[in-house]
Amino acid sequence: MPRNPIHKALPALVLSAFASAAVAQPVQDIGPVEVETAEFGQNTFDIGSLTPSTGALQSTLWRGTQAEDIAFLLQAVPTVYSNPAELDLLRRVLLSAGPGPDGADTDLTVIKLRTLADAGFYEEAASLAELSGGLSRQPKLAQAVAYADMLNGDLATACRRGANLQAGRSEPFWLKLRLLCYLENGETAAADLSLGLLREQDALEGGEGQLFTALINGATPQSFPAPETGFDYVAARQLGASFTAGQLEGASGIILRAIANDPQASLEARTYAIREGLYMGVLRPSDARSLVQTLQLSPEQIATAREALETLPDDPLTPLLVWRAAAEMTAPEFTIDRSALIGDALQAAQTPEEFTVLAKLFAPMADQVEVVVNYTPYAMDYALAGIVARNESLIRKWTGALTADQSNPDGLDQAAMLLSLLNLRDPALATSLAGQNGITIEPIETSWSTDQTIARELLPDLVRVSLNNARGEAEGAAALSWLILAHTEDGDGLLGSIRETLLADAEEILVTVDIEGELAFEAALGQVITAIAAARPLYENGPAIVPEEANGAPASGPQSRIMPRVKPDGDE
């Protein structure tokens, strides 16, 4: 996708024609229902947990929109992405507070919370649902809370929530949960009845039917498909399933987070889920570090961390193993060894994913490392880690170290390259640091692409939504439309032109969000990692320049012995 798509103006008559066509394609009727007023606004859709400082969109994000339009967008938007920036945009939209669309009701709120949960943020969805209160009388909102209980391994609490409902017990979600609860209590006949009701409602998704049947019959399948839904995963785990990292490639955020939080999951599956969840932003760095701390790793395994950097750089366990090793180096005499291990780990990263995971894990530790004057073997790596982890202290400390290092003739150029990357994500900070150090920021040319497609049949409805949103310029609707359009086929001719126009319209509304800048940052990160590795001198026994203590004796310091692995041209 180009950095700045061309906005092609199309005749209003053409757009109107597609809007008319959209009318012929009915959107699911969510119908009017009675809603208890939430204390935060006129309906439960208003509730959000983000603030402007934590990434919230403007409170007018739904201004002028209609409930049926937003229902369509929420049901059409992808919840699985290859770019963290896109998933983060979806998270920000769904966790931002603001008056909901006209006609918003509990059903629309449930769609919003389900989309949030499917993207991997099921604990956040549960928190929002709990804020509305009166869950025993609102079975649709209570689903989000029970779902989180179940996925976090507390099936008993989820079952109690279902038993306490005053209405809505025949809805598919509660039938599925009750089936699992019956089986937990040994009531197979009742579970079989629930399964029959689910089949009558055509409400089974993914592998739920096969897995529920196996549970009822007490027969363990010879193999398990990759889980698609939360119920898939819970049922499979009750059958003793153990998933491989290969099975989890492309898994949704809800599956990654459930496995990461599951202490009974295999080390291979849990390691992959933690690493992938951290990279994509499904897991907060602090939560990921806490989970890594709980992994059952022997002292012998942890002792192999440095060796793993050289021999198993692509193993999902390696970055977690190295972090555990560094986290245990708490004694003062290990300070130099720990800073060297962190630096070597960062230097060993070859891909943006590898570096991002390490940066998010190590940023707090790296920020504790003190700068040694005119000795900066890891300065570029620490500064880049700060940029990736959004740690301003780390950025300032190590870009400053680069520019001040008189032993490094390329320090200023290296800092300039890093600030050019930072400029894609945080122009204000990049401009400030460049001015302080006399650096000119050069633009980085890059491009990105998406790897999923959505049926072109969605375009007419997207035209209708775009026309309805033209006056309100609601960021929420624009962001959801953009995420859908970014994953449609380019196409040629009229449909392709309409898609480009709708994308450009959404981007104009999202000017303060700058999703393109973040996508450009992610694409440019790989270029910078390769450039840093290519520019790094390789020595058999550490850096050539060793600092001196005040008495003139050589000082001991971190030494880089990890040879960077540069991806060959054409290697994907």
C-alpha positions in Angstrom: 0.0 0.0 0.0 1.5 3.4 -0.9 2.4 5.9 1.7 0.0 8.5 0.4 -2.8 7.1 -1.7 -4.2 9.4 -4.4 -7.6 10.7 -3.6 -9.7 10.2 -6.8 -12.8 12.3 -6.8 -15.7 10.3 -8.2 -19.0 11.7 -9.3 -21.6 11.9 -6.5 -24.0 10.1 -8.9 -21.8 7.0 -8.9 -21.5 6.9 -5.1 -25.2 7.4 -4.8 -25.8 4.5 -7.1 -23.7 2.2 -4.9 -25.4 3.6 -1.8 -28.7 2.6 -3.3 -27.4 -0.8 -4.1 -26.4 -1.1 -0.4 -30.0 -0.7 0.6 -30.9 -3.9 -1.2 -28.3 -5.8 0.9 -29.9 -5.8 4.4 -27.8 -5.3 7.5 -28.6 -7.5 10.4 -31.5 -6.0 12.4 -30.4 -5.5 15.9 -33.8 -4.3 17.0 -34.9 -2.1 19.9 -34.4 -3.4 23.4 -34.7 -1.9 26.8 -31.4 -0.7 28.2 -30.5 0.3 31.7 -28.8 3.7 31.7 -25.1 3.5 32.5 -23.7 6.0 34.9 -21.2 7.3 32.2 -23.7 8.3 29.5 -27.0 7.7 27.9 -26.2 4.1 27.0 -23.7 1.4 27.7 -22.0 2.0 24.3 -20.6 5.2 25.8 -18.2 3.5 28.2 -14.5 3.4 27.5 -11.3 2.8 29.5 -8.7 4.9 27.5 -7.8 8.6 28.1 -6.2 10.9 25.6 -2.8 10.2 27.2 -3.3 6.5 26.7 -4.5 6.6 23.1 -8.2 7.4 23.2 -9.8 8.8 20.1 -11.8 12.0 20.3 -15.0 11.7 22.3 -16.9 12.6 19.1 -15.7 9.3 17.5 -19.4 8.2 16.9 -20.9 11.6 16.3 -23.6 11.6 13.7 -23.4 7.9 13.0 -26.3 5.4 13.0 -26.5 2.2 15.0 -27.1 0.0 12.0 -24.0 1.4 10.2 -21.8 0.8 13.2 -23.3 -2.7 13.7 -22.3 -3.5 10.1 -18.8 -2.1 10.5 -18.2 -4.0 13.8 -19.3 -7.3 12.3 -17.3 -6.8 9.1 -14.0 -5.5 10.6 -11.2 -8.1 10.8 -10.0 -9.1 14.2 -6.8 -10.9 13.0 -4.0 -8.8 11.6 -0.4 -9.1 10.6 0.4 -5.5 11.4 0.4 -4.5 15.1 -0.6 -0.9 14.1 -3.9 -2.1 12.7 -4.8 -4.2 15.7 -3.9 -1.3 17.9 -6.2 1.0 16.0 -9.0 -1.4 16.5 -8.3 -1.6 20.2 -8.2 2.2 20.5 -11.5 2.6 18.7 -13.3 0.0 20.9 -11.8 1.2 24.2 -12.4 5.0 23.6 -15.3 6.6 25.5 -17.8 8.8 23.8 -21.5 9.1 23.2 -22.6 6.2 21.0 -24.3 6.2 17.6 -27.9 7.3 17.2 -30.1 4.3 18.2 -27.3 2.5 20.1 -28.6 -0.1 22.5 -27.5 -3.1 24.4 -27.3 -5.3 21.3 -24.9 -2.9 19.7 -22.8 -2.8 22.8 -22.6 -6.6 22.8 -21.4 -6.6 19.2 -18.7 -4.0 20.2 -17.6 -6.1 23.2 -17.6 -9.3 21.2 -15.4 -7.7 18.6 -13.1 -6.5 21.3 -12.9 -9.9 22.9 -12.3 -11.7 19.5 -9.4 -9.4 18.8 -7.8 -10.6 22.1 -8.9 -8.0 24.6 -11.5 -10.1 26.4 -10.4 -9.0 29.8 -10.9 -5.4 28.8 -14.3 -6.2 27.3 -15.3 -7.8 30.6 -14.2 -4.8 32.5 -16.3 -2.5 30.4 -19.3 -4.8 30.8 -18.9 -4.9 34.5 -19.0 -1.1 34.7 -22.6 -1.1 33.4 -23.9 -2.9 36.4 -26.9 -5.2 36.9 -25.4 -8.0 34.9 -27.8 -10.6 36.2 -30.6 -8.7 34.5 -28.5 -8.1 31.3 -27.5 -11.5 30.0 -26.1 -10.1 26.8 -23.6 -7.9 28.6 -22.9 -10.6 31.2 -21.5 -12.8 28.3 -18.3 -10.7 28.2 -17.6 -11.3 31.9 -18.4 -15.0 31.8 -16.3 -15.4 28.7 -13.3 -13.8 30.4 -13.8 -16.1 33.5 -13.9 -19.2 31.3 -10.9 -18.2 29.1 -8.8 -17.5 32.2 -9.5 -21.0 33.5 -12.2 -20.1 36.1 -15.1 -22.2 34.6 -16.8 -22.5 38.0 -17.2 -18.7 38.3 -18.5 -18.5 34.7 -21.0 -21.3 35.4 -22.2 -19.4 38.5 -22.8 -16.3 36.4 -24.9 -18.3 34.0 -26.9 -19.9 36.8 -27.6 -16.5 38.4 -29.2 -15.1 35.2 -32.8 -13.9 35.5 -33.4 -14.1 31.7 -31.7 -14.9 28.4 -30.5 -18.4 29.4 -31.5 -19.9 26.0 -29.1 -17.7 24.0 -26.3 -19.6 22.1 -23.5 -18.3 24.3 -25.2 -19.4 27.5 -26.2 -22.8 26.0 -22.5 -23.4 25.1 -21.3 -22.4 28.6 -24.0 -24.5 30.2 -23.0 -27.5 28.2 -19.5 -27.2 29.6 -20.9 -26.7 33.1 -23.1 -29.8 32.8 -20.0 -31.9 31.7 -18.0 -30.5 34.6 -20.7 -31.9 36.9 -21.0 -35.2 35.0 -24.4 -34.5 33.6 -23.8 -35.8 30.1 -27.5 -36.2 29.2 -28.2 -32.5 29.9 -25.1 -31.5 28.0 -26.3 -33.6 25.0 -29.6 -31.8 25.1 -27.8 -28.4 25.1 -25.8 -29.5 22.0 -29.0 -30.5 20.3 -30.5 -27.0 20.9 -27.3 -25.4 19.6 -27.6 -27.5 16.4 -31.2 -26.5 16.0 -30.2 -22.8 16.2 -27.2 -23.4 13.8 -25.1 -21.6 16.5 -22.0 -23.8 16.5 -18.8 -22.2 15.2 -15.3 -23.4 14.3 -14.7 -26.9 15.7 -17.2 -26.5 18.6 -19.6 -29.2 17.3 -16.9 -31.9 17.0 -15.3 -31.0 20.3 -18.5 -30.8 22.3 -19.5 -34.2 20.8 -16.2 -35.7 21.9 -16.6 -34.4 25.4 -20.1 -35.8 25.7 -19.0 -39.2 24.3 -15.9 -39.3 26.4 -13.8 -40.0 23.3 -10.6 -38.0 22.7 -9.9 -37.2 19.1 -6.7 -38.4 17.5 -5.8 -34.9 16.5 -7.1 -31.4 17.2 -7.6 -28.6 14.7 -6.2 -25.1 15.6 -8.7 -23.5 17.9 -10.8 -20.7 16.3 -13.1 -19.6 19.2 -12.8 -19.4 22.9 -15.2 -22.4 23.3 -13.0 -24.3 20.9 -10.0 -23.7 23.0 -11.6 -24.5 26.4 -13.3 -27.7 25.0 -10.0 -28.9 23.4 -8.1 -28.3 26.7 -10.7 -30.3 28.6 -10.0 -33.1 26.1 -6.3 -32.9 26.8 -5.3 -31.1 23.6 -1.8 -29.7 23.3 -1.1 -27.3 20.4 2.1 -26.7 18.6 3.5 -23.3 17.6 2.8 -24.2 13.9 -0.9 -24.7 14.7 -1.0 -21.3 16.3 0.4 -19.3 13.4 -2.3 -16.9 12.4 -4.4 -17.5 15.5 -6.7 -14.8 16.7 -5.8 -12.6 19.6 -8.3 -14.3 21.9 -6.6 -17.7 21.4 -3.1 -16.2 21.9 -4.1 -14.5 25.1 -6.0 -17.5 26.5 -3.0 -19.8 25.9 -0.5 -17.2 27.2 -2.6 -17.1 30.4 -3.0 -20.9 30.7 -0.5 -22.4 33.1 -1.5 -25.9 31.9 -0.7 -25.2 28.3 2.5 -26.7 26.9 5.7 -24.7 27.1 5.9 -24.6 23.3 2.4 -23.2 22.9 2.6 -20.8 25.8 6.0 -19.5 24.7 4.7 -18.9 21.1 1.5 -17.2 22.5 3.4 -14.9 24.8 5.9 -13.8 22.1 3.2 -13.3 19.4 0.8 -11.7 21.8 3.5 -9.3 23.0 4.5 -8.4 19.4 1.0 -7.8 18.3 0.0 -5.8 21.4 -2.5 -8.3 22.7 -0.4 -8.5 25.8 0.9 -5.5 27.7 4.7 -5.7 28.2 4.3 -5.7 32.0 1.8 -8.6 31.7 4.1 -10.5 29.3 7.0 -10.1 31.7 4.9 -11.4 34.6 3.9 -14.4 32.5 7.5 -15.1 31.5 8.4 -15.1 35.1 5.9 -17.9 35.8 7.2 -20.2 33.0 8.5 -23.5 34.3 12.1 -23.1 33.3 14.9 -25.0 35.1 18.1 -23.3 36.2 19.9 -25.4 33.6 17.7 -24.0 30.9 18.2 -20.4 32.0 21.9 -20.9 32.1 21.9 -21.6 28.4 20.4 -18.2 27.5 23.5 -16.8 25.9 24.2 -20.0 24.0 20.6 -19.9 22.7 21.2 -16.5 21.2 23.8 -17.9 18.9 22.4 -21.4 18.3 18.6 -21.0 18.5 17.9 -17.4 17.5 14.6 -18.2 15.8 13.2 -20.3 18.7 10.2 -18.4 20.3 11.6 -19.4 23.7 15.0 -17.7 23.2 14.0 -14.1 23.9 12.0 -15.2 26.9 14.9 -17.3 28.2 17.3 -14.4 27.8 14.9 -12.1 29.7 14.7 -14.6 32.6 18.5 -14.9 32.7 18.9 -11.1 32.8 16.1 -10.7 35.3 18.0 -13.0 37.7 21.2 -10.9 37.4 20.2 -8.6 40.3 23.5 -8.5 42.3 25.7 -5.4 41.7 28.6 -7.6 40.4 26.4 -8.7 37.5 25.6 -5.2 36.2 28.1 -5.4 33.4 27.2 -8.9 32.4 23.5 -8.0 32.4 24.0 -4.9 30.2 26.1 -7.1 27.8 23.5 -9.8 27.7 20.7 -7.2 26.9 22.8 -5.6 24.2 23.8 -8.9 22.7 20.2 -10.0 22.6 19.1 -6.8 20.8 22.0 -7.2 18.3 21.0 -10.8 17.6 17.5 -9.8 16.4 17.2 -10.0 12.7 13.5 -9.2 12.1 11.2 -6.4 13.3 9.2 -9.0 15.3 12.3 -10.4 17.0 13.5 -6.9 17.9 10.1 -5.6 19.0 9.6 -8.5 21.4 13.1 -8.0 22.9 12.6 -4.2 23.1 9.3 -4.5 25.0 10.7 -7.0 27.4 14.0 -5.3 28.1 13.2 -1.6 27.9 13.0 -1.1 31.7 16.2 -3.0 32.3 18.0 -1.2 29.5 16.9 2.1 31.0 18.9 1.2 34.1 22.1 0.9 32.2 24.4 3.9 32.7 26.3 5.5 29.8 30.1 5.2 29.9 31.7 8.2 28.2 33.1 7.5 24.8 32.1 3.8 25.0 28.9 3.0 23.2 29.0 -0.5 21.7 25.2 -0.9 22.3 24.0 2.7 22.0 22.2 2.2 18.7 20.5 -0.9 20.0 19.4 0.6 23.3 18.2 3.8 21.5 16.3 1.7 19.0 14.8 -0.3 21.8 13.5 2.9 23.4 12.0 4.0 20.1 10.2 0.6 19.6 9.1 0.4 23.2 8.0 4.1 23.3 10.4 4.7 26.2 11.4 8.4 25.9 14.0 8.2 28.7 15.8 5.4 26.9 15.7 7.3 23.6 17.1 10.5 25.0 19.9 8.8 27.0 21.3 6.7 24.1 20.8 9.0 21.2 22.7 11.5 23.4 25.4 8.9 24.0 25.8 8.4 20.3 26.2 12.1 19.5 28.6 12.6 22.3 30.8 9.6 21.7 34.1 11.1 20.4 35.5 7.6 19.7 32.7 6.9 17.2 33.1 9.0 14.1 29.7 7.8 12.8 27.8 8.5 16.0 26.0 11.6 14.6 24.9 9.8 11.4 23.7 6.8 13.4 21.7 9.1 15.7 20.3 10.8 12.6 19.1 7.5 11.2 17.3 6.6 14.4 15.7 10.0 14.6 14.4 9.6 11.0 12.7 6.4 12.1 11.4 8.0 15.3 10.0 10.8 13.1 7.5 8.4 11.6 6.0 7.6 15.1 6.7 10.7 17.2 7.5 13.7 15.0 7.5 16.1 17.9 10.1 14.2 20.0 12.2 13.5 16.9 12.3 17.2 15.9 13.2 18.2 19.4 16.1 15.8 19.7 17.3 16.6 16.2 17.4 20.3 17.0 19.3 19.7 20.3 22.0 17.7 18.4 22.2 19.7 15.1 20.7 16.8 13.1 18.7 17.0 9.9 15.9 14.4 9.7 15.9 12.7 6.4 12.7 11.0 5.2 12.6 7.2 5.0 11.0 5.8 1.9 9.0 2.7 2.6 5.9 0.8 1.8 3.7 -1.8 3.4 1.0 -4.3 2.4 -1.8 -6.3 4.0 -2.1 -10.0 3.4 -5.8 -10.6 4.0 -8.8 -10.0 1.7 -12.4 -9.3 2.4 -15.3 -9.9 -0.1 -15.8 -7.0 -2.4 -19.5 -7.3 -1.8 -18.9 -5.1 1.3 -18.0 -2.1 -0.8 -21.6 -1.0 -1.4 -22.4 -0.9 2.3 -19.1 0.9 2.9 -20.2 3.5 0.4 -23.4 4.0 2.3 -21.6 4.3 5.6 -19.1 6.8 4.1 -21.9 9.0 2.8 -23.8 8.9 6.1 -20.5 9.8 7.9 -19.6 12.7 5.6 -20.9 15.4 7.8 -20.2 13.9 11.2 -16.6 12.9 10.3 -16.7 10.4 13.2 -13.2 8.9 13.8 -14.7 5.6 15.1 -16.6 4.9 11.9 -13.7 6.1 9.7 -11.2 3.9 11.5 -13.4 0.8 11.2 -14.1 1.6 7.5 -10.3 2.0 6.9 -9.5 -1.3 8.6 -12.0 -3.1 6.4 -11.0 -1.3 3.2 -7.3 -1.9 3.9 -8.0 -5.6 3.6 -10.0 -5.6 0.5 -8.6 -6.4 -2.9 -7.3 -3.5 -4.9 -9.1 -4.3 -8.1 -9.2 -2.4 -11.3 -11.8 -0.2 -12.8 -14.7 1.4 -11.0 -14.6 -0.8 -7.9 -10.9 -0.1 -7.4 -11.4 3.6 -7.8 -14.3 3.6 -5.3 -12.1 1.7 -2.8 -9.3 4.2 -3.2 -11.7 7.1 -2.7 -13.3 5.6 0.4 -9.8 5.0 1.9 -8.7 8.5 1.2 -12.0 9.8 2.8 -11.3 7.8 5.9 -7.7 8.9 6.1 -8.7 12.5 6.0 -10.9 12.0 9.0 -8.2 10.0 10.8 -5.6 12.8 10.3 -4.9 13.0 14.1 -4.6 9.2 14.4 -2.0 8.8 11.6 -2.3 5.1 11.0 -0.2 5.5 7.9 2.7 6.9 9.9 2.6 3.9 12.3 2.4 1.4 9.4 5.4 3.2 7.7 7.3 3.0 11.0 6.7 -0.8 11.2 7.9 -1.2 7.6 10.9 1.0 8.1 12.0 -0.7 11.3 13.2 -3.7 9.3 15.3 -1.4 7.1 16.9 0.2 10.1 17.7 -3.1 11.8 19.4 -4.3 8.7 21.3 -1.0 8.3 22.5 -1.2 11.9 23.7 -4.8 11.6 25.5 -3.9 8.4 27.2 -0.9 10.0 28.2 -2.8 13.1 31.9 -3.8 13.2 32.4 -7.5 13.8 35.2 -8.5 16.3 36.1 -11.8 17.7 36.6 -10.5 21.2 34.4 -7.5 21.6 34.6 -3.8 20.6 37.9 -2.5 19.5 37.7 0.6 21.7 37.9 0.0 25.4 37.3 2.9 27.9 39.8 3.7 30.6 39.1 4.2 34.2 40.3 7.5 35.9 43.6 5.8 36.8 44.3 5.0 33.2 43.8 1.2 33.5 41.5 -0.5 31.0 37.9 -0.6 32.2 35.8 -3.7 32.1 32.7 -3.2 30.0 30.1 -5.0 28.0 31.5 -6.8 24.9 29.5 -7.8 21.9 30.3 -11.3 20.7 27.1 -12.1 18.8 27.4 -11.9 15.0 24.3 -10.2 13.6 22.4 -12.3 11.0 21.6 -10.2 8.0 18.7 -11.5 5.9 19.9 -12.3 2.3 18.4 -10.3 -0.6 15.1 -11.8 -1.7 14.7 -13.9 1.4 11.2 -13.4 2.8 
